[in-house]
Amino acid sequence: MKKARVVHVTPSNLIVATTSGDVRGDLVAADSKGNLIGDVVDVFGPVSAPYLLIKPQKAIVEEGTQLFLYRRARDKRERK
């Protein structure tokens, strides 16, 4: 689990967040209560402090909100 902070919400309702360190894999973002916010669709910027583009499912978040990043649970039927 990694922490991220919302720095901007675009007019098209995409969320831009920043985090520290390496971010890899298929990630989802949740708020402090564990409610799913959305999927991380892009990672860009410097490796030491990457920016994340998050496509929200239906949640509305404000700038400055702290998010938590989790690896997406794989379906057990998926092949490796």
N, C-alpha and C positions, 0 to 999 in steps of 0.2 A: 504494500500500500504506500502510495506517495501522496503528498499534499500539493495542491495547486491553488492559485488565487486568480479570480476573475479580474481581468484588466479592462475589458471592453465587451460590449454587446453590440453587434452590428445592426444596421437597419433591417437586414433580412433575418434577424433573430438568431444568428450564429454567435457563439460565445468564444472569445479569445481569452485564454488563461496562460499563466506562466508558472513554471515549476523549476526545480533545480536538478541537475544531474541527468543521467541517461534515462531515456524513456523509450521502451521497445514493447512490441507486441500489440495485441488487440485489446484496447483499454476501454473502460466505461468510467464515467464520472458520477459521483454521488455526493449529496450534501452531508452535513454533520449528523443528520438523523438517519442516514442510510438510504434516503429516497433517491432513486435513480434519476439523474439529470439528463444524461445523453451519452452518445458515443463519440469517442475521439476519432475524427476523420482525417486529421493532418497534423504533422509535427514539423515546425519550421523554426529558423533562427539559429543562434549559436548553440553548440553542443553543451556548453556549461550552464546555460539558462534557456532551454527551449521554450517556444510558445506552442500552445495546443489550440487547435480549432475543434470545437465541440458542437455537434449538431444536437440540440435539445429535443427530447421526445415531446414533452408538453410543459415542462417546468419553466418558470420564468425566474431568472436570477438577476441580482443587481451587481454592479461593479464592487469589488472588494470582498465578495463572498468567498469563503474558503471551501474548496472542493477536495474530495478524496478520489484517487485513481485506483481502480482495481482491474486485474486481468479478467477478461470475459471468460465465463465458465464455458468450457467446451461441451458440446453435446456428446454423450457417451457413445452414440452411434457413429460419430465421425471417425474416419480413418486417420491415422497419423501420417 
